[in-house]
Amino acid sequence: MDVLSPDRLLTIAAFLAVLLGVWLYVRLNRAPIAQRLKQRRRLEVAEVQGLGSHARAVLLNVDGARLLIVTGPRSGTAIHALDDAEAPALCEGGLAERTQ
């Protein structure tokens, strides 16, 4: 019994030819494929910043809206929409006035 019979060698050669063809197609069309994949993304992480030992702030773009998510082990998770009409007032110090 042959381990490498002619039909097995032919199957292996066909499989490698298909793999090589797919690799060449992806290599030649890398930019259009990447652009098409990026257009379908709904969630994009813009930036992640550590705030302490376990707290973290994450800036997300979700369907064109910007969200700030702050997580911590004791405080839980807070989500703030940055595209609201109130967002500029909060950024200019309006937050301190609202909490008092």
The first five atom37 places (N, CA, C, CB, O) and aatype in JSON, in Angstrom:
{
  "aatype": [12, 3, 19, 10, 15, 14, 3, 1, 10, 10, 16, 9, 0, 0, 13, 10, 0, 19, 10, 10, 7, 19, 17, 10, 18, 19, 1, 10, 2, 1, 0, 14, 9, 0, 5, 1, 10, 11, 5, 1, 1, 1, 10, 6, 19, 0, 6, 19, 5, 7, 10, 7, 15, 8, 0, 1, 0, 19, 10, 10, 2, 19, 3, 7, 0, 1, 10, 10, 9, 19, 16, 7, 14, 1, 15, 7, 16, 0, 9, 8, 0, 10, 3, 3, 0, 6, 0, 14, 0, 10, 4, 6, 7, 7, 10, 0, 6, 1, 16, 5],
  "atom_mask": [
    [1, 1, 1, 1, 1],
    [1, 1, 1, 1, 1],
    [1, 1, 1, 1, 1],
    [1, 1, 1, 1, 1],
    [1, 1, 1, 1, 1],
    [1, 1, 1, 1, 1],
    [1, 1, 1, 1, 1],
    [1, 1, 1, 1, 1],
    [1, 1, 1, 1, 1],
    [1, 1, 1, 1, 1],
    [1, 1, 1, 1, 1],
    [1, 1, 1, 1, 1],
    [1, 1, 1, 1, 1],
    [1, 1, 1, 1, 1],
    [1, 1, 1, 1, 1],
    [1, 1, 1, 1, 1],
    [1, 1, 1, 1, 1],
    [1, 1, 1, 1, 1],
    [1, 1, 1, 1, 1],
    [1, 1, 1, 1, 1],
    [1, 1, 1, 0, 1],
    [1, 1, 1, 1, 1],
    [1, 1, 1, 1, 1],
    [1, 1, 1, 1, 1],
    [1, 1, 1, 1, 1],
    [1, 1, 1, 1, 1],
    [1, 1, 1, 1, 1],
    [1, 1, 1, 1, 1],
    [1, 1, 1, 1, 1],
    [1, 1, 1, 1, 1],
    [1, 1, 1, 1, 1],
    [1, 1, 1, 1, 1],
    [1, 1, 1, 1, 1],
    [1, 1, 1, 1, 1],
    [1, 1, 1, 1, 1],
    [1, 1, 1, 1, 1],
    [1, 1, 1, 1, 1],
    [1, 1, 1, 1, 1],
    [1, 1, 1, 1, 1],
    [1, 1, 1, 1, 1],
    [1, 1, 1, 1, 1],
    [1, 1, 1, 1, 1],
    [1, 1, 1, 1, 1],
    [1, 1, 1, 1, 1],
    [1, 1, 1, 1, 1],
    [1, 1, 1, 1, 1],
    [1, 1, 1, 1, 1],
    [1, 1, 1, 1, 1],
    [1, 1, 1, 1, 1],
    [1, 1, 1, 0, 1],
    [1, 1, 1, 1, 1],
    [1, 1, 1, 0, 1],
    [1, 1, 1, 1, 1],
    [1, 1, 1, 1, 1],
    [1, 1, 1, 1, 1],
    [1, 1, 1, 1, 1],
    [1, 1, 1, 1, 1],
    [1, 1, 1, 1, 1],
    [1, 1, 1, 1, 1],
    [1, 1, 1, 1, 1],
    [1, 1, 1, 1, 1],
    [1, 1, 1, 1, 1],
    [1, 1, 1, 1, 1],
    [1, 1, 1, 0, 1],
    [1, 1, 1, 1, 1],
    [1, 1, 1, 1, 1],
    [1, 1, 1, 1, 1],
    [1, 1, 1, 1, 1],
    [1, 1, 1, 1, 1],
    [1, 1, 1, 1, 1],
    [1, 1, 1, 1, 1],
    [1, 1, 1, 0, 1],
    [1, 1, 1, 1, 1],
    [1, 1, 1, 1, 1],
    [1, 1, 1, 1, 1],
    [1, 1, 1, 0, 1],
    [1, 1, 1, 1, 1],
    [1, 1, 1, 1, 1],
    [1, 1, 1, 1, 1],
    [1, 1, 1, 1, 1],
    [1, 1, 1, 1, 1],
    [1, 1, 1, 1, 1],
    [1, 1, 1, 1, 1],
    [1, 1, 1, 1, 1],
    [1, 1, 1, 1, 1],
    [1, 1, 1, 1, 1],
    [1, 1, 1, 1, 1],
    [1, 1, 1, 1, 1],
    [1, 1, 1, 1, 1],
    [1, 1, 1, 1, 1],
    [1, 1, 1, 1, 1],
    [1, 1, 1, 1, 1],
    [1, 1, 1, 0, 1],
    [1, 1, 1, 0, 1],
    [1, 1, 1, 1, 1],
    [1, 1, 1, 1, 1],
    [1, 1, 1, 1, 1],
    [1, 1, 1, 1, 1],
    [1, 1, 1, 1, 1],
    [1, 1, 1, 1, 1]
  ],
  "atom_positions": [
    [[0.84, -1.18, 0.0], [0.0, 0.0, 0.0], [0.88, 1.24, 0.0], [-0.95, 0.0, 1.21], [1.68, 1.45, 0.92]],
    [[0.74, 2.04, -1.01], [1.52, 3.27, -1.12], [0.9, 4.37, -0.28], [1.62, 3.71, -2.59], [-0.32, 4.56, -0.27]],
    [[1.76, 5.1, 0.42], [1.29, 6.24, 1.2], [0.99, 7.41, 0.27], [2.34, 6.64, 2.26], [0.02, 8.14, 0.47]],
    [[1.81, 7.6, -0.74], [1.62, 8.69, -1.69], [1.27, 8.11, -3.06], [2.89, 9.58, -1.78], [2.12, 8.02, -3.95]],
    [[0.04, 7.73, -3.2], [-0.42, 7.22, -4.49], [-0.65, 8.39, -5.44], [-1.73, 6.38, -4.33], [-0.76, 9.53, -4.99]],
    [[-0.72, 8.14, -6.74], [-0.89, 9.24, -7.71], [-2.16, 10.06, -7.47], [-0.93, 8.68, -9.12], [-2.14, 11.28, -7.66]],
    [[-3.25, 9.43, -7.06], [-4.48, 10.21, -6.82], [-4.34, 11.12, -5.6], [-5.67, 9.27, -6.64], [-4.89, 12.21, -5.58]],
    [[-3.62, 10.68, -4.59], [-3.37, 11.53, -3.42], [-2.45, 12.7, -3.77], [-2.74, 10.71, -2.28], [-2.68, 13.83, -3.33]],
    [[-1.43, 12.43, -4.57], [-0.53, 13.51, -5.01], [-1.29, 14.54, -5.84], [0.64, 12.94, -5.81], [-1.05, 15.74, -5.72]],
    [[-2.2, 14.07, -6.69], [-3.0, 14.98, -7.5], [-3.93, 15.82, -6.62], [-3.82, 14.18, -8.53], [-4.11, 17.01, -6.87]],
    [[-4.52, 15.21, -5.6], [-5.4, 15.94, -4.67], [-4.61, 17.0, -3.9], [-6.07, 14.97, -3.68], [-5.08, 18.13, -3.73]],
    [[-3.43, 16.65, -3.44], [-2.59, 17.6, -2.71], [-2.17, 18.75, -3.63], [-1.34, 16.9, -2.14], [-2.19, 19.91, -3.21]],
    [[-1.8, 18.44, -4.87], [-1.39, 19.48, -5.82], [-2.57, 20.41, -6.14], [-0.85, 18.85, -7.12], [-2.37, 21.62, -6.24]],
    [[-3.77, 19.86, -6.3], [-4.95, 20.7, -6.57], [-5.26, 21.6, -5.38], [-6.17, 19.81, -6.9], [-5.59, 22.77, -5.56]],
    [[-5.16, 21.06, -4.18], [-5.42, 21.85, -2.97], [-4.41, 22.99, -2.85], [-5.36, 20.96, -1.72], [-4.8, 24.12, -2.54]],
    [[-3.14, 22.71, -3.08], [-2.11, 23.75, -3.02], [-2.31, 24.79, -4.11], [-0.71, 23.13, -3.13], [-2.05, 25.97, -3.89]],
    [[-2.77, 24.38, -5.29], [-3.04, 25.33, -6.37], [-4.19, 26.26, -6.0], [-3.36, 24.57, -7.68], [-4.13, 27.46, -6.28]],
    [[-5.24, 25.72, -5.37], [-6.36, 26.56, -4.93], [-5.89, 27.54, -3.86], [-7.52, 25.69, -4.39], [-6.24, 28.72, -3.91]],
    [[-5.1, 27.08, -2.9], [-4.56, 27.97, -1.87], [-3.7, 29.07, -2.48], [-3.75, 27.17, -0.85], [-3.81, 30.23, -2.08]],
    [[-2.87, 28.73, -3.42], [-2.03, 29.72, -4.08], [-2.88, 30.73, -4.86], [-1.03, 29.03, -5.03], [-2.57, 31.92, -4.85]],
    [[-3.93, 30.27, -5.52], [-4.82, 31.17, -6.24], [-5.54, 32.14, -5.32], [0.0, 0.0, 0.0], [-5.64, 33.33, -5.63]],
    [[-6.03, 31.65, -4.19], [-6.69, 32.53, -3.21], [-5.69, 33.53, -2.64], [-7.32, 31.71, -2.06], [-6.02, 34.71, -2.5]],
    [[-4.49, 33.09, -2.32], [-3.46, 33.99, -1.79], [-3.13, 35.09, -2.79], [-2.19, 33.19, -1.43], [-3.02, 36.26, -2.42]],
    [[-2.97, 34.73, -4.08], [-2.66, 35.74, -5.1], [-3.82, 36.72, -5.27], [-2.36, 35.06, -6.44], [-3.58, 37.92, -5.42]],
    [[-5.06, 36.24, -5.25], [-6.22, 37.12, -5.38], [-6.27, 38.13, -4.24], [-7.52, 36.29, -5.41], [-6.48, 39.32, -4.47]],
    [[-6.07, 37.65, -3.01], [-6.09, 38.56, -1.85], [-4.92, 39.52, -1.92], [-6.04, 37.75, -0.52], [-5.07, 40.71, -1.61]],
    [[-3.78, 39.05, -2.32], [-2.58, 39.91, -2.4], [-2.76, 41.02, -3.44], [-1.34, 39.06, -2.74], [-2.36, 42.16, -3.2]],
    [[-3.35, 40.71, -4.58], [-3.53, 41.7, -5.63], [-4.68, 42.66, -5.35], [-3.76, 41.0, -6.95], [-4.68, 43.79, -5.84]],
    [[-5.66, 42.23, -4.58], [-6.84, 43.06, -4.3], [-6.92, 43.46, -2.83], [-8.11, 42.31, -4.7], [-8.01, 43.56, -2.27]],
    [[-5.79, 43.68, -2.22], [-5.75, 43.98, -0.79], [-6.49, 45.27, -0.44], [-4.32, 44.08, -0.33], [-7.27, 45.28, 0.52]],
    [[-6.28, 46.35, -1.17], [-6.9, 47.63, -0.85], [-8.42, 47.59, -1.0], [-6.34, 48.72, -1.75], [-9.12, 48.03, -0.08]],
    [[-8.98, 47.08, -2.11], [-10.44, 47.04, -2.2], [-11.08, 46.13, -1.14], [-10.85, 46.57, -3.57], [-12.16, 46.44, -0.63]],
    [[-10.42, 45.03, -0.82], [-10.97, 44.13, 0.19], [-10.96, 44.81, 1.55], [-10.17, 42.81, 0.24], [-11.94, 44.72, 2.29]],
    [[-9.87, 45.47, 1.9], [-9.78, 46.16, 3.19], [-10.81, 47.28, 3.29], [-8.38, 46.73, 3.4], [-11.42, 47.48, 4.34]],
    [[-11.01, 48.01, 2.2], [-12.0, 49.1, 2.22], [-13.41, 48.54, 2.38], [-11.9, 49.93, 0.93], [-14.21, 49.12, 3.12]],
    [[-13.72, 47.46, 1.72], [-15.03, 46.85, 1.83], [-15.28, 46.32, 3.24], [-15.18, 45.73, 0.8], [-16.39, 46.44, 3.75]],
    [[-14.27, 45.74, 3.86], [-14.43, 45.24, 5.22], [-14.58, 46.39, 6.22], [-13.23, 44.37, 5.6], [-15.35, 46.27, 7.18]],
    [[-13.87, 47.48, 6.0], [-13.95, 48.61, 6.92], [-15.3, 49.31, 6.84], [-12.84, 49.6, 6.62], [-15.77, 49.82, 7.86]],
    [[-15.93, 49.33, 5.68], [-17.22, 49.99, 5.53], [-18.3, 49.29, 6.33], [-17.62, 50.03, 4.08], [-19.26, 49.94, 6.75]],
    [[-18.18, 48.03, 6.56], [-19.2, 47.28, 7.28], [-19.06, 47.36, 8.79], [-19.16, 45.85, 6.85], [-19.92, 46.86, 9.51]],
    [[-18.01, 47.96, 9.28], [-17.81, 48.04, 10.72], [-18.78, 49.02, 11.34], [-16.37, 48.44, 11.04], [-18.96, 50.13, 10.85]],
    [[-19.39, 48.6, 12.41], [-20.31, 49.47, 13.13], [-19.67, 49.99, 14.41], [-21.61, 48.73, 13.45], [-20.07, 51.04, 14.92]],
    [[-18.69, 49.29, 14.92], [-18.07, 49.63, 16.19], [-16.57, 49.77, 15.97], [-18.38, 48.57, 17.27], [-15.92, 48.85, 15.47]],
    [[-16.01, 50.92, 16.36], [-14.59, 51.16, 16.19], [-14.04, 51.77, 17.48], [-14.31, 52.09, 14.97], [-14.57, 52.76, 17.97]],
    [[-13.0, 51.18, 18.01], [-12.36, 51.7, 19.21], [-11.38, 52.79, 18.78], [-11.63, 50.56, 20.01], [-10.4, 52.52, 18.08]],
    [[-11.66, 54.02, 19.2], [-10.8, 55.14, 18.81], [-9.6, 55.25, 19.74], [-11.6, 56.46, 18.83], [-8.48, 55.48, 19.28]],
    [[-9.82, 55.09, 21.04], [-8.72, 55.22, 22.0], [-9.1, 54.55, 23.32], [-8.37, 56.72, 22.23], [-10.27, 54.52, 23.69]],
    [[-8.09, 54.02, 24.01], [-8.27, 53.43, 25.33], [-7.25, 54.07, 26.25], [-8.11, 51.86, 25.29], [-6.07, 54.16, 25.91]],
    [[-7.7, 54.52, 27.42], [-6.8, 55.18, 28.37], [-7.03, 54.59, 29.76], [-7.03, 56.72, 28.38], [-8.16, 54.51, 30.23]],
    [[-5.95, 54.18, 30.4], [-6.03, 53.71, 31.78], [-6.17, 54.88, 32.73], [0.0, 0.0, 0.0], [-5.48, 55.89, 32.59]],
    [[-7.08, 54.75, 33.7], [-7.32, 55.84, 34.65], [-6.78, 55.54, 36.04], [-8.79, 56.11, 34.75], [-6.73, 56.44, 36.89]],
    [[-6.38, 54.35, 36.27], [-5.87, 53.97, 37.59], [-5.47, 52.51, 37.54], [0.0, 0.0, 0.0], [-5.16, 51.98, 36.47]],
    [[-5.49, 51.87, 38.68], [-5.04, 50.49, 38.71], [-5.97, 49.57, 37.93], [-4.93, 50.01, 40.14], [-5.5, 48.65, 37.25]],
    [[-7.29, 49.81, 38.01], [-8.22, 48.94, 37.3], [-9.25, 49.7, 36.49], [-8.92, 48.05, 38.28], [-10.04, 49.07, 35.77]],
    [[-9.28, 51.0, 36.56], [-10.27, 51.8, 35.82], [-9.75, 52.1, 34.42], [-10.6, 53.12, 36.57], [-8.54, 52.2, 34.2]],
    [[-10.69, 52.24, 33.48], [-10.3, 52.46, 32.1], [-11.36, 53.3, 31.4], [-10.1, 51.11, 31.37], [-12.56, 53.15, 31.65]],
    [[-10.92, 54.19, 30.51], [-11.82, 54.98, 29.68], [-11.62, 54.55, 28.23], [-11.55, 56.53, 29.85], [-10.49, 54.41, 27.75]],
    [[-12.74, 54.33, 27.54], [-12.7, 53.86, 26.16], [-13.53, 54.82, 25.32], [-13.23, 52.39, 26.04], [-14.69, 55.09, 25.65]],
    [[-12.95, 55.34, 24.25], [-13.66, 56.2, 23.31], [-14.03, 55.36, 22.09], [-12.79, 57.46, 22.91], [-13.16, 54.81, 21.42]],
    [[-15.34, 55.25, 21.82], [-15.84, 54.41, 20.74], [-16.57, 55.24, 19.7], [-16.77, 53.33, 21.29], [-17.19, 56.26, 20.02]],
    [[-16.5, 54.8, 18.46], [-17.34, 55.33, 17.39], [-18.3, 54.21, 17.02], [-16.48, 55.8, 16.14], [-17.89, 53.15, 16.54]],
    [[-19.61, 54.46, 17.25], [-20.63, 53.45, 16.98], [-21.64, 54.05, 16.02], [-21.31, 52.97, 18.3], [-22.37, 54.98, 16.38]],
    [[-21.7, 53.53, 14.81], [-22.64, 54.01, 13.79], [-22.57, 55.53, 13.64], [-24.06, 53.59, 14.13], [-23.6, 56.17, 13.48]],
    [[-21.38, 56.1, 13.68], [-21.21, 57.53, 13.51], [-21.34, 58.35, 14.78], [0.0, 0.0, 0.0], [-21.04, 59.54, 14.77]],
    [[-21.78, 57.76, 15.87], [-21.9, 58.46, 17.15], [-20.67, 58.16, 17.99], [-23.2, 58.06, 17.9], [-20.13, 57.05, 17.93]],
    [[-20.23, 59.14, 18.78], [-19.08, 58.95, 19.66], [-19.57, 58.67, 21.07], [-18.14, 60.18, 19.64], [-20.43, 59.38, 21.59]],
    [[-19.02, 57.64, 21.7], [-19.39, 57.26, 23.06], [-18.13, 57.19, 23.92], [-20.14, 55.91, 23.08], [-17.08, 56.74, 23.47]],
    [[-18.27, 57.64, 25.16], [-17.21, 57.5, 26.15], [-17.69, 56.5, 27.18], [-16.83, 58.88, 26.81], [-18.74, 56.68, 27.79]],
    [[-16.92, 55.44, 27.37], [-17.26, 54.4, 28.33], [-16.18, 54.38, 29.39], [-17.42, 53.01, 27.64], [-15.0, 54.24, 29.08]],
    [[-16.58, 54.51, 30.65], [-15.66, 54.48, 31.78], [-16.0, 53.25, 32.61], [-15.73, 55.79, 32.63], [-17.14, 53.11, 33.06]],
    [[-15.03, 52.37, 32.8], [-15.27, 51.15, 33.55], [-14.33, 51.09, 34.75], [-15.08, 49.92, 32.65], [-13.22, 51.61, 34.71]],
    [[-14.81, 50.46, 35.79], [-14.02, 50.26, 36.99], [-14.6, 49.09, 37.77], [0.0, 0.0, 0.0], [-15.79, 48.8, 37.65]],
    [[-13.79, 48.41, 38.56], [-14.29, 47.23, 39.27], [-15.32, 47.58, 40.35], [-13.14, 46.48, 39.89], [-16.24, 46.8, 40.59]],
    [[-15.18, 48.72, 40.99], [-16.1, 49.08, 42.07], [-17.21, 50.01, 41.61], [-15.33, 49.72, 43.19], [-18.32, 49.98, 42.15]],
    [[-16.91, 50.84, 40.62], [-17.89, 51.84, 40.19], [-18.8, 51.34, 39.09], [-17.19, 53.08, 39.74], [-19.78, 52.01, 38.76]],
    [[-18.53, 50.2, 38.5], [-19.34, 49.7, 37.41], [-18.95, 50.34, 36.1], [0.0, 0.0, 0.0], [-17.79, 50.69, 35.89]],
    [[-19.93, 50.5, 35.22], [-19.68, 51.05, 33.9], [-20.58, 52.24, 33.66], [-19.89, 49.98, 32.81], [-21.78, 52.19, 33.94]],
    [[-20.0, 53.33, 33.14], [-20.77, 54.52, 32.79], [-20.58, 54.78, 31.3], [-20.33, 55.76, 33.64], [-19.45, 54.73, 30.8]],
    [[-21.68, 55.05, 30.61], [-21.64, 55.32, 29.17], [-22.18, 56.72, 28.94], [-22.46, 54.26, 28.37], [-23.27, 57.06, 29.4]],
    [[-21.41, 57.54, 28.22], [-21.8, 58.92, 27.93], [-21.73, 59.15, 26.42], [-20.88, 59.94, 28.68], [-20.72, 58.84, 25.79]],
    [[-22.8, 59.69, 25.83], [-22.8, 60.06, 24.42], [-22.14, 61.42, 24.28], [-24.25, 60.07, 23.83], [-22.55, 62.38, 24.93]],
    [[-21.12, 61.52, 23.44], [-20.39, 62.77, 23.27], [-20.95, 63.63, 22.15], [-18.94, 62.48, 22.99], [-20.52, 64.78, 21.99]],
    [[-21.89, 63.13, 21.39], [-22.45, 63.89, 20.28], [-23.75, 64.6, 20.64], [-22.68, 62.99, 19.11], [-24.4, 65.16, 19.75]],
    [[-24.13, 64.6, 21.89], [-25.34, 65.3, 22.32], [-25.18, 66.8, 22.17], [-25.68, 64.96, 23.78], [-24.07, 67.29, 21.98]],
    [[-26.26, 67.52, 22.26], [-26.2, 68.98, 22.26], [-25.57, 69.47, 23.56], [-27.61, 69.59, 22.08], [-25.02, 70.57, 23.61]],
    [[-25.64, 68.67, 24.62], [-25.07, 69.04, 25.91], [-23.58, 68.8, 26.0], [-25.76, 68.29, 27.02], [-22.93, 69.32, 26.91]],
    [[-23.01, 68.04, 25.08], [-21.6, 67.67, 25.17], [-20.66, 68.87, 25.2], [-21.23, 66.79, 24.03], [-19.74, 68.86, 26.02]],
    [[-20.82, 69.91, 24.35], [-19.89, 71.05, 24.45], [-19.99, 71.76, 25.79], [-20.17, 72.04, 23.33], [-18.97, 72.21, 26.31]],
    [[-21.16, 71.87, 26.37], [-21.3, 72.52, 27.67], [-20.6, 71.72, 28.75], [-22.77, 72.71, 28.03], [-20.01, 72.29, 29.67]],
    [[-20.66, 70.4, 28.65], [-20.0, 69.56, 29.65], [-18.48, 69.66, 29.52], [-20.44, 68.1, 29.5], [-17.78, 69.61, 30.53]],
    [[-17.98, 69.81, 28.31], [-16.54, 69.89, 28.1], [-15.97, 71.23, 28.57], [-16.22, 69.67, 26.64], [-14.79, 71.3, 28.9]],
    [[-16.77, 72.28, 28.6], [-16.29, 73.61, 28.97], [-16.48, 73.91, 30.44], [-16.98, 74.65, 28.15], [-16.41, 75.08, 30.84]],
    [[-16.71, 72.91, 31.26], [-16.85, 73.15, 32.68], [-18.29, 73.14, 33.15], [0.0, 0.0, 0.0], [-18.56, 73.4, 34.32]],
    [[-19.21, 72.85, 32.27], [-20.62, 72.8, 32.63], [-20.93, 71.65, 33.56], [0.0, 0.0, 0.0], [-21.94, 71.68, 34.26]],
    [[-20.08, 70.63, 33.59], [-20.31, 69.49, 34.45], [-20.22, 69.89, 35.91], [-19.3, 68.38, 34.15], [-21.03, 69.43, 36.72]],
    [[-19.27, 70.73, 36.26], [-19.13, 71.17, 37.66], [-20.34, 71.99, 38.08], [-17.84, 72.0, 37.85], [-20.79, 71.88, 39.22]],
    [[-20.88, 72.8, 37.18], [-22.05, 73.6, 37.49], [-23.29, 72.74, 37.64], [-22.27, 74.65, 36.42], [-24.15, 73.06, 38.46]],
    [[-23.4, 71.67, 36.88], [-24.56, 70.81, 36.94], [-24.59, 69.97, 38.2], [-24.6, 69.92, 35.73], [-25.67, 69.65, 38.7]],
    [[-23.43, 69.59, 38.72], [-23.39, 68.71, 39.89], [-23.58, 69.48, 41.19], [-22.08, 67.96, 39.93], [-23.84, 68.86, 42.22]],
    [[-23.47, 70.79, 41.17], [-23.59, 71.56, 42.42], [-25.02, 71.92, 42.71], [-22.77, 72.82, 42.36], [-25.3, 72.56, 43.72]]
  ]
}
